[in-house]
Amino acid sequence: MDDKKGFVKLYRSMLTWEWYDDINVKILFLHLILTANYEDKKWRGKVIKRGQRVVSIKKLSEELGITMQQTRTAINKLISTHELTNSKFAECNVFTLINYDKFQAVTNELTNVQQTSNKSITNVQQIDN
């Protein structure tokens, strides 16, 4: 299964989130939402749960294009407001997005309605064209 398929929910209320104007915190948080496990998976004998990501600070800073210190600072800010936890495992960190399930609830109902709606629009567009 390709982990880059699918989507995440992003609420407009994020515009009023206390860290929204802090670019490093914002990109870290969004990146973790996009790259966290959407289902439990095993990694080196440990279960990495939905909403968690195993990654080193160095790798995370490379992915984000910011320094390791900027990455650590952004992590600490999210930890201070209880949006993220960080625990060590071997040479990596296990980051847990505290409310991942609340914001990324699995709902097939909305997806099916949206897919049907999109198919209808596509069919109408094809007839019009």
Disulfide bonds with the S-S distance in Angstrom:
none
